[in-house]
Amino acid sequence: MLKSIFTQILNRKRSNAWLVVELLLVYFLTWFIADYLFVLVYNQNIPDGRNIRHTWQIVLDEYPDTHPRYSADENTAEAREANFARVLQMLHDYPGVEAVGISFNGSNPGSGNYHGRVFTSADDSTKSAGGQQIMLDPGEDFFRVFAYTSGEGKQAVSMRDFDTARPDGVILGRMTAELLFPGTSAVGKQLSGNGETPLNVIGVVDDIKRFGYRRPQHAYYLFYRTDAGNLRTAAISVRSRAAAGNAFGETLKKDMTERLQAGNFYMKSVISYGKIASNTKKMFGMSDDIRTKVALMIFFLLNILLCVTGTFWHRVSARREEIGIRRALGSSAAGIRYLLLAEGLALLTIAMLPALFVEVQYISAGLIDTMGTNSDDNIIRLPDRMWLRFLIANAITWTVMAAVIAVAVWLPARRAVALPTAEALHYE
């Protein structure tokens, strides 16, 4: 059968040559799109060591001195700290609240803010890593609010799991710990940075991602106690119980807008971290750049595949006379369909060979990048193994195109072999 297929291809070499050129161009474009989408989907599916479902940001504000409810007596440092503590206690006591956390300077997930720091291993000054500095109040449970995990078993993490009494304590993301202290436990080690007092590593948590389409980032978790000096930069985060549902934020706002007042503090708004993350993605180009690129790629891919479908559909439909002769000579309907399908797949495979050569040149020239990588990423992931990624993207490409060709061949072939032999022989 293989000999018969290649004989047919050679007998129609002029028309097949143009078809192979078309398939080569289509195959290369499809491979480029498949490679990009493969990396994007891979990054999206890298686990995030935290979870923003059922989490809410409570936005507080203070009455200005021109407001009727403003009290000068409540504006002292001691009064502001006591009133802020009262607000936190009311949130702890509200039905459906599972945990409350406090972070500073945009350290909460999805905010888009990034406070970068570079720390160096005290054991080896050649090992350093730049990452996000996340500032937390150890008196509340930021880790529990955002369902942080740690270890292979993805064990839930709480602030109580660490020695938060140490003012010089720092918690590291997992890949940061592995970069700074390879082959050993980071707990008990020290970090140095910018001539400051060394920090002692008191724990390690799983890696987090700034954006879902990117890879995990390096992260340092430092402790800051809430006081009158940093209240304006403190962000209150709440995790609601799953049973409270998505209406928890509206219910909390309705119930507590009047009650959640202490001194000059009042509750300004309640917003879900899911919405914060969505707004941040738009601000930082996820919707305008990557989503637009993905939409265009899918659009072009569909058009490319429709062109291939049309070409093969016409090719089979134009060969009804040949099909009639084969039927007259005793070929079965199934045998003819399989022969035409095998011929289409053989042409695809022939076109794939020069396409692979073009792809290799494209990769060797450095024209294929890996989206979402960090400059000091110390973990080798599948897209970094360029030739393995090359094989996977080509396997996806061949499979997609083969499926399209199969549909484009099978349907008109099915109609052609169903015609009476005498009628098929009249087609020119």
DAURUR-V474536 format. One record per residue. RES is the residue in one letter. SS is DSSP state (h for helix, s for strand, l for the rest). PSI is psi in whole degrees, -180 to 180 (NA if undefined). Layout:
<<RES/SS/PSI> <RES/SS/PSI>>
This chain:
<<M/l/-37> <L/h/-41> <K/h/-41> <S/h/-39> <I/h/-49> <F/h/-29> <T/h/-44> <Q/h/-42> <I/h/-43> <L/h/-37> <N/h/-25> <R/l/40> <K/h/-32> <R/h/-52> <S/h/-34> <N/h/-31> <A/h/-44> <W/h/-36> <L/h/-40> <V/h/-40> <V/h/-44> <E/h/-46> <L/h/-36> <L/h/-49> <L/h/-44> <V/h/-41> <Y/h/-44> <F/h/-45> <L/h/-41> <T/h/-40> <W/h/-44> <F/h/-44> <I/h/-43> <A/h/-38> <D/h/-46> <Y/h/-48> <L/h/-35> <F/h/-46> <V/h/-41> <L/h/-47> <V/h/-38> <Y/h/-48> <N/h/-41> <Q/h/-30> <N/l/2> <I/l/128> <P/l/143> <D/l/131> <G/l/12> <R/l/170> <N/l/128> <I/l/7> <R/l/140> <H/l/31> <T/s/148> <W/s/145> <Q/s/126> <I/s/114> <V/s/116> <L/s/155> <D/s/171> <E/s/140> <Y/l/136> <P/l/164> <D/l/-9> <T/l/-5> <H/l/144> <P/l/-29> <R/l/-2> <Y/l/138> <S/l/121> <A/h/-32> <D/h/-26> <E/h/7> <N/h/7> <T/l/161> <A/h/-44> <E/h/-43> <A/h/-41> <R/h/-43> <E/h/-42> <A/h/-41> <N/h/-38> <F/h/-41> <A/h/-37> <R/h/-41> <V/h/-46> <L/h/-41> <Q/h/-38> <M/h/-36> <L/h/-42> <H/h/-37> <D/h/-10> <Y/l/134> <P/l/134> <G/l/-10> <V/s/125> <E/s/-38> <A/s/155> <V/s/138> <G/s/159> <I/s/131> <S/s/168> <F/s/152> <N/l/46> <G/l/27> <S/l/-9> <N/l/151> <P/l/144> <G/l/-2> <S/l/-25> <G/l/-18> <N/l/148> <Y/l/113> <H/l/99> <G/s/146> <R/s/153> <V/s/125> <F/s/153> <T/s/144> <S/s/130> <A/l/-21> <D/l/-32> <D/l/105> <S/l/-11> <T/l/-11> <K/l/113> <S/s/161> <A/s/134> <G/s/133> <G/s/-177> <Q/s/131> <Q/s/117> <I/s/120> <M/s/126> <L/s/152> <D/l/115> <P/l/-10> <G/l/-17> <E/l/180> <D/l/73> <F/h/-42> <F/h/-39> <R/h/-35> <V/h/-45> <F/l/20> <A/l/47> <Y/l/150> <T/s/168> <S/s/136> <G/l/170> <E/l/-34> <G/l/4> <K/l/48> <Q/s/136> <A/s/142> <V/l/141> <S/l/156> <M/h/-26> <R/h/-13> <D/h/-8> <F/l/157> <D/l/79> <T/l/-5> <A/l/-19> <R/l/117> <P/l/-20> <D/l/17> <G/s/150> <V/s/142> <I/s/137> <L/s/152> <G/s/156> <R/h/-47> <M/h/-24> <T/h/-44> <A/h/-41> <E/h/-31> <L/h/-43> <L/h/-30> <F/l/68> <P/l/138> <G/l/7> <T/l/164> <S/l/136> <A/l/-21> <V/l/129> <G/l/-11> <K/l/173> <Q/s/151> <L/s/147> <S/s/151> <G/l/123> <N/l/36> <G/l/11> <E/l/171> <T/l/133> <P/l/147> <L/s/145> <N/s/127> <V/s/121> <I/s/-1> <G/s/168> <V/s/134> <V/s/166> <D/l/157> <D/l/151> <I/s/161> <K/s/138> <R/l/-42> <F/l/148> <G/l/-30> <Y/l/-2> <R/l/174> <R/l/166> <P/s/156> <Q/s/164> <H/l/145> <A/s/142> <Y/s/132> <Y/s/113> <L/s/157> <F/s/134> <Y/l/124> <R/l/137> <T/l/130> <D/l/180> <A/l/-27> <G/l/-24> <N/l/13> <L/h/-34> <R/h/-21> <T/h/1> <A/s/133> <A/s/125> <I/s/126> <S/s/143> <V/s/137> <R/s/127> <S/s/155> <R/l/146> <A/h/-33> <A/h/-21> <A/h/-21> <G/l/-177> <N/l/-11> <A/l/3> <F/h/-44> <G/h/-45> <E/h/-39> <T/h/-44> <L/h/-44> <K/h/-42> <K/h/-42> <D/h/-33> <M/h/-2> <T/l/-43> <E/l/-37> <R/l/-31> <L/l/62> <Q/s/135> <A/s/116> <G/l/-125> <N/l/0> <F/s/142> <Y/s/157> <M/s/120> <K/s/-43> <S/s/165> <V/s/126> <I/s/140> <S/s/148> <Y/h/-22> <G/h/-42> <K/h/-39> <I/h/-46> <A/h/-40> <S/h/-43> <N/h/-36> <T/h/-39> <K/h/-42> <K/h/-40> <M/h/-37> <F/l/15> <G/l/2> <M/h/-46> <S/h/-42> <D/h/-28> <D/h/-70> <I/h/-45> <R/h/-38> <T/h/-43> <K/h/-43> <V/h/-44> <A/h/-42> <L/h/-40> <M/h/-44> <I/h/-39> <F/h/-48> <F/h/-36> <L/h/-44> <L/h/-41> <N/h/-40> <I/h/-47> <L/h/-33> <L/h/-37> <C/h/-44> <V/h/-42> <T/h/-47> <G/h/-41> <T/h/-49> <F/h/-34> <W/h/-47> <H/h/-40> <R/h/-46> <V/h/-42> <S/h/-32> <A/l/-5> <R/l/29> <R/h/-32> <E/h/-45> <E/h/-42> <I/h/-39> <G/h/-41> <I/h/-43> <R/h/-39> <R/h/-40> <A/h/-30> <L/l/1> <G/l/4> <S/l/142> <S/l/158> <A/h/-44> <A/h/-40> <G/h/-40> <I/h/-43> <R/h/-46> <Y/h/-35> <L/h/-46> <L/h/-39> <L/h/-45> <A/h/-36> <E/h/-43> <G/h/-42> <L/h/-33> <A/h/-42> <L/h/-40> <L/h/-44> <T/h/-39> <I/h/-43> <A/h/-29> <M/h/-34> <L/h/-52> <P/h/-28> <A/h/-39> <L/h/-40> <F/h/-44> <V/h/-41> <E/h/-42> <V/h/-42> <Q/h/-38> <Y/h/-43> <I/h/-43> <S/h/-29> <A/l/-2> <G/l/26> <L/l/-1> <I/l/122> <D/l/178> <T/l/109> <M/l/138> <G/l/7> <T/l/154> <N/l/152> <S/l/-31> <D/l/35> <D/l/120> <N/l/4> <I/l/126> <I/l/117> <R/l/170> <L/h/-46> <P/h/-19> <D/h/-22> <R/l/85> <M/h/-39> <W/h/-30> <L/h/-43> <R/h/-38> <F/h/-45> <L/h/-42> <I/h/-46> <A/h/-37> <N/h/-36> <A/h/-41> <I/h/-45> <T/h/-49> <W/h/-42> <T/h/-44> <V/h/-47> <M/h/-37> <A/h/-40> <A/h/-41> <V/h/-44> <I/h/-40> <A/h/-44> <V/h/-44> <A/h/-26> <V/h/-44> <W/h/-44> <L/h/-52> <P/h/-32> <A/h/-37> <R/h/-39> <R/h/-38> <A/h/-44> <V/h/-16> <A/h/-15> <L/l/147> <P/l/145> <T/h/-44> <A/h/-40> <E/h/-40> <A/h/-33> <L/l/-16> <H/l/-12> <Y/l/140> <E/l/NA>>
